Amino acid sequence: MLGGKRILLIIGGGIAAYKCLDLIRRLRERGAAVTPVMTRAAGEFVTPLSVAALAGETVHSDLFDLTAEAEMGHIQLSRVADLVVVAPATADLLARMAGGHADDLASTLLMATDTPVLVAPAMNVRMYEHRAMQRNIAALKGDGVRFVGPNAGDMACGEHGPGRMSEPMEIVTAIEQAMADGPLQGRRVLVTSGPTHEPIDPVRYIANRSSGAQGTAIAEALVALGAEVVFVTGPADAPRPLGCGVVEVESAQQMLDAVQDALPVDAGVFAAAVADWRVKTANGSKIKKDDGKLPVLEFAENPDILATVSRMNEGRPGLMVGFAAETDDVIANAQAKRLRKGCDWIVANDVRPETGIMGGTENAVHLVTEGGVEDWPRMGKRDVARRLAMRIAEALGQE
Ligand code: CTP
């Protein structure tokens, strides 16, 4: 997807600059050309020699480099790329972008460019959370600057929290997404995924065997077609999809709240294995053994998230896709489920243990729509995801 594209990579002066070496390598592996620009401070963290060697191109760093001025000029340099990427985007660089400064090569290029800009912030957590920083981020977002990260975690400065630069592969995915001219460009899609955990007491819960693999694959396939994806997931084993807004929840009620917060969307794909029941009143403290007396759990029905959203009078997504995990009469049950829940499509699969589908890497699904039933051959979950994403793109394209 990046073949033939050119990225102007502005490397800011932060400890995360070392990750840019890997980022350049991965971009070039995907066929992209990288024009590197380093701020003066960046040179304190990585050498221009390493950057130039990996990029296979000269590093630009001086605004008043007259040779370059004569040959190309900084205005032209700002226009050669399909995308400008700033990584790491330090607090100072972001502030200067927000303020419209143009006092070195990096800031001048950012002012002069007419191509989209993606930034990967990296800074100390307190700097990131500072009101001035948040003001600058809001201003830059308002100007149409795209952001990837920062992630939360342990930081080089010994503190913990948001501020860590995204990993190179996360930045690559964001770059692909920013440059995707796929059929879902400009579309917002919600995906639910994984199991839910319904608490019994502070240490015990009711769960199911869903790994979240199919939901993750669907989210990534939608991103690859250019969609903005909100991924609401229960505690799943599968890795979180790259390039999505991820909302982590535990229980069905929390999942419903997160789904409602994510609306409006153009389409919803409800791949989560939501627990049908919860313990009516979870114990506030751990239930203790009591002389052989067995605890009695009283259940309450969970909200049906798919049905709730499908039956919304206002703001219902244009396309609602549910899943049906069945062990008997797969098609008949799925058809009945489609009507009962009020969704448009049901992706039905047979989850008897002998199929190896639940928790496995393959899936054999039937797409149940108003028009009939399509039987898809058994294939990898990623292939099911790609095919479903294409069908969603077709359906939204016909709206
Ligand atoms: N679903 C949901 N909220 C629930 C239960 C299910 O959103 N509380 C969604 C699932 O994400 C899936 C679809 O509904 O897209 C079907 O889930 P499934 O568990 O197969 O259906 P149930 O309603 O539980 O029906 P049954 O258990 O009778 O098969």
Residues whose N, C-alpha, C, O or C-beta is under 5 A from the ligand:
A	BS01	CTP	F270 A271 A272 A273 V274 A275 D276 N302 P303 D304 I305 L306 G322 F323 A324 A325
